[in-house]
């Protein structure tokens, strides 16, 4: 198993200046999963598995979408009740999601169980989820190479103690710029990123900066990269999750310590992958991405950034 992803499997209600959608398949693990699965197929990898929970209302068609993309779904548990629901909107430049409603539903009292044959993935990716559920999965697994963790402002607000603990247990922490500033209580991004890395007790911090690209703090130095300049921004939901999924799959391809160069290359793939997700509502674009269109955009991005 190359990548094990734990996160939310959700039905989202979305509103953006480009339109709205009800009960769109979403969730951090769905976006991360489709993204990692795309790269796994493309690179001939050894598989990506999802761990999460769904309710009885979850459509079998959506389980088929996971399977069709090559995702292993034995770690998805169905529980009595409704699937997790998130309602969000974006306005203006769509830089920030406004959460209108979060219905935990089957996530209340959920105890994640990692299938025994998936406890030693090369890369463990804890996509956005309550930090205590992320901790539970970390304690059940031993990532052969690296563990990655993503989070959100909600957990900084309501589960800060659990969050502070779980970030020390992973190799790579991914947050957006607003979350880094919030966690460090500092408006200077670089200073805030340095304090978060101290809080994390070392390792790597990746800071997503939306249309401004990405900043990463690696022990061998800082990396800064622009985003891919896309004209077709339709729905930013899942951008960060598909970014993390691509990164996770890329890092599962090698062994040993993650060098600064390798991290930078994984961020190129993460950036290019995420730029597709936002071009349509929900998982539509990332699910149906073709290898050819990916390669064309990857070369374009390398030309724009003068990277080989
Ligand atoms: P992103 O736009 O990459 O930050 O992720 C958006 C996805 O996160 C949506 O599909 C939501 O279903 C999911 N999400 C929103 N809030 C939460 C939460 N509190 N816990 C887990 N997943 C969430």
Boltz pocket constraint, residues with backbone or C-beta under 6 A from the ligand:
constraints:
  - pocket:
      binder: B
      contacts: [[A, 7], [A, 8], [A, 10], [A, 11], [A, 12], [A, 26], [A, 27], [A, 28], [A, 85], [A, 86], [A, 97], [A, 102], [A, 128], [A, 129], [A, 130], [A, 154], [A, 236], [A, 237], [A, 238], [A, 239], [A, 240], [A, 241], [A, 242]]
      max_distance: 6.0
